[in-house]
């Protein structure tokens, strides 16, 4: 599931604070990262419902929730007034 986390996405996440302080046009990377994180999260959720082990299903859902929260943080940083 972490294979979908591209080096570019990881780089954006590592630099959220720096990107949030840039001009709005530069913050577009945060929006792209938010969309990608949301896509990965949705993919994990769709796979989690197929898992028969409740513990594995719960773990996958927890990871998906974390990625969705990271997506929301990216969107918030993108929209903030630096």
MIKOLMI-729153 format. One line per field, with one value per residue: z, y negated, x of N, C-alpha, C, O in turn; residue in one letter; residue number from 1. Coordinates in steps of 0.1 Angstrom, whole numbers, always signed. Example, Ala and Ser with C-alpha at 12.3 -4.5 7.8 and 13.67 -1.06 7.14 Angstrom:
! MIKOLMI-729153
nz	+78  +71
ny	+57  +22
nx	+132  +128
caz	+78  +71
cay	+45  +11
cax	+123  +137
cz	+78  +79
cy	+33  +0
cx	+132  +129
oz	+85  +80
oy	+33  -11
ox	+142  +134
resn	A  S
resi	1  2
END
This chain:
! MIKOLMI-729153
nz	+0  +6  -17  -34  -25  -38  -44  -49  -37  -10  -7  -9  +14  +34  +32  +39  +57  +46  +20  +26  +33  +10  -20  -31  -57  -57  -38  -50  -52  -28  -30  -50  -37  -17  -31  -41  -17  -8  -28  -24  +2  -2  -19  -1  +18  +1  -3  +23  +32  +21  +36  +57  +83  +112  +127  +109  +91  +106  +111  +85  +80  +99  +89  +65  +74  +86  +64  +50  +69  +66  +41  +44  +60  +42  +24  +41  +47  +21  +17  +36  +50  +47
ny	+12  -12  -16  -33  -58  -81  -93  -121  -129  -123  -141  -165  -163  -163  -189  -206  -228  -247  -250  -260  -285  -298  -317  -318  -305  -287  -269  -250  -225  -214  -210  -191  -170  -165  -155  -132  -118  -114  -98  -75  -68  -62  -40  -22  -19  -6  +18  +27  +35  +59  +76  +104  +107  +91  +75  +68  +55  +33  +21  +14  -5  -24  -33  -44  -64  -81  -89  -103  -124  -136  -145  -164  -183  -192  -205  -225  -239  -248  -266  -285  -317  -329
nx	+8  +20  +35  +23  +30  +48  +81  +80  +56  +62  +83  +68  +52  +72  +80  +59  +55  +73  +63  +37  +43  +48  +40  +6  +4  +25  +18  +3  +13  +7  -21  -22  -9  -27  -49  -37  -31  -57  -67  -51  -58  -86  -82  -71  -91  -111  -98  -96  -122  -124  -109  -107  -98  -104  -86  -66  -82  -90  -65  -58  -78  -72  -47  -57  -74  -54  -40  -60  -64  -39  -42  -62  -48  -29  -46  -56  -32  -26  -46  -42  -35  -5
caz	+0  +6  -30  -40  -20  -47  -38  -50  -26  +2  -6  -5  +28  +42  +31  +40  +63  +36  +9  +31  +35  -3  -26  -34  -69  -53  -29  -58  -49  -16  -35  -57  -27  -10  -40  -41  -4  -7  -37  -18  +13  -8  -23  +11  +23  -7  +0  +37  +34  +16  +45  +66  +96  +117  +131  +96  +85  +115  +108  +72  +81  +106  +79  +55  +82  +88  +51  +48  +77  +60  +29  +49  +65  +30  +19  +50  +45  +8  +17  +47  +47  +53
cay	+0  -23  -17  -45  -70  -84  -102  -135  -130  -123  -154  -176  -161  -167  -203  -212  -241  -256  -252  -268  -299  -303  -324  -308  -297  -277  -260  -241  -211  -208  -205  -178  -160  -162  -147  -119  -112  -110  -86  -63  -65  -55  -26  -13  -15  +3  +31  +31  +41  +73  +84  +112  +106  +78  +67  +63  +45  +21  +15  +7  -16  -34  -39  -52  -76  -89  -95  -113  -135  -143  -153  -176  -192  -198  -214  -236  -246  -254  -277  -294  -330  -329
cax	+0  +29  +41  +17  +36  +59  +91  +75  +46  +69  +90  +59  +49  +84  +82  +46  +57  +79  +53  +26  +48  +51  +29  -5  +7  +35  +11  -5  +18  -1  -34  -19  -6  -40  -57  -30  -33  -71  -68  -44  -67  -97  -78  -69  -105  -117  -92  -98  -135  -123  -101  -115  -92  -108  -75  -60  -92  -89  -52  -58  -87  -64  -38  -65  -78  -43  -37  -71  -61  -28  -48  -69  -38  -24  -56  -56  -20  -27  -56  -39  -29  +9
cz	+0  -8  -37  -36  -28  -40  -39  -39  -13  +4  -3  +9  +38  +42  +32  +46  +53  +25  +13  +32  +21  -8  -30  -47  -66  -44  -37  -55  -37  -20  -42  -47  -19  -18  -40  -28  -3  -16  -30  -6  +8  -13  -12  +17  +15  -6  +14  +39  +29  +26  +55  +81  +101  +122  +119  +90  +93  +113  +95  +73  +89  +97  +70  +62  +83  +75  +47  +56  +72  +48  +33  +54  +53  +24  +28  +48  +32  +9  +28  +42  +54  +59
cy	-13  -25  -29  -58  -73  -93  -117  -138  -131  -136  -165  -175  -166  -182  -211  -227  -251  -260  -261  -282  -306  -311  -313  -299  -285  -266  -249  -226  -205  -203  -192  -167  -156  -153  -133  -111  -107  -98  -74  -59  -57  -41  -17  -9  -5  +17  +36  +39  +56  +82  +92  +111  +92  +69  +61  +52  +32  +14  +8  -5  -27  -41  -49  -65  -86  -96  -106  -125  -143  -151  -165  -187  -199  -208  -227  -245  -254  -266  -287  -307  -331  -342
cx	+9  +36  +36  +23  +49  +69  +87  +65  +53  +77  +80  +55  +60  +85  +69  +48  +63  +70  +42  +30  +50  +38  +18  -2  +16  +29  +3  +0  +11  -15  -32  -16  -18  -48  -51  -32  -47  -73  -62  -53  -79  -94  -76  -82  -111  -111  -95  -111  -134  -115  -110  -110  -96  -97  -68  -69  -91  -76  -52  -67  -80  -54  -45  -69  -66  -39  -48  -69  -50  -33  -55  -59  -32  -33  -57  -44  -20  -36  -52  -33  -15  +12
oz	-5  -9  -46  -42  -25  -30  -29  -33  -5  +15  +5  +16  +48  +51  +27  +41  +52  +21  +6  +32  +21  -2  -32  -47  -72  -44  -31  -56  -37  -15  -41  -49  -17  -13  -40  -28  +2  -12  -31  -4  +14  -11  -13  +21  +20  -7  +16  +47  +33  +24  +60  +90  +96  +120  +120  +85  +87  +112  +94  +67  +85  +98  +67  +56  +82  +75  +41  +52  +72  +45  +27  +52  +53  +20  +22  +48  +31  +2  +28  +31  +66  +65
oy	-23  -35  -35  -68  -68  -100  -125  -149  -140  -142  -174  -185  -171  -188  -222  -236  -262  -271  -270  -291  -317  -310  -302  -287  -275  -255  -240  -217  -193  -193  -183  -156  -144  -143  -123  -99  -96  -89  -63  -47  -47  -32  -5  +3  +4  +27  +48  +48  +64  +94  +86  +112  +82  +57  +49  +42  +21  +2  -4  -16  -39  -53  -60  -76  -98  -108  -116  -137  -155  -162  -176  -199  -211  -219  -238  -257  -265  -276  -298  -308  -333  -344
ox	+4  +43  +42  +20  +60  +66  +90  +65  +49  +77  +84  +54  +58  +91  +68  +42  +58  +69  +37  +21  +54  +28  +22  -6  +15  +34  -2  -8  +9  -19  -41  -21  -20  -54  -58  -35  -50  -81  -68  -55  -83  -102  -80  -84  -118  -118  -96  -112  -143  -115  -119  -118  -92  -98  -64  -64  -91  -75  -47  -64  -82  -53  -41  -69  -68  -36  -45  -71  -50  -28  -53  -61  -29  -29  -57  -45  -15  -33  -59  -27  -15  +23
resn	X  X  X  X  X  X  X  X  X  X  X  X  X  X  X  X  X  X  X  X  X  X  X  X  X  X  X  X  X  X  X  X  X  X  X  X  X  X  X  X  X  X  X  X  X  X  X  X  X  X  X  X  X  X  X  X  X  X  X  X  X  X  X  X  X  X  X  X  X  X  X  X  X  X  X  X  X  X  X  X  X  X
resi	1  2  3  4  5  6  7  8  9  10  11  12  13  14  15  16  17  18  19  20  21  22  23  24  25  26  27  28  29  30  31  32  33  34  35  36  37  38  39  40  41  42  43  44  45  46  47  48  49  50  51  52  53  54  55  56  57  58  59  60  61  62  63  64  65  66  67  68  69  70  71  72  73  74  75  76  77  78  79  80  81  82
END
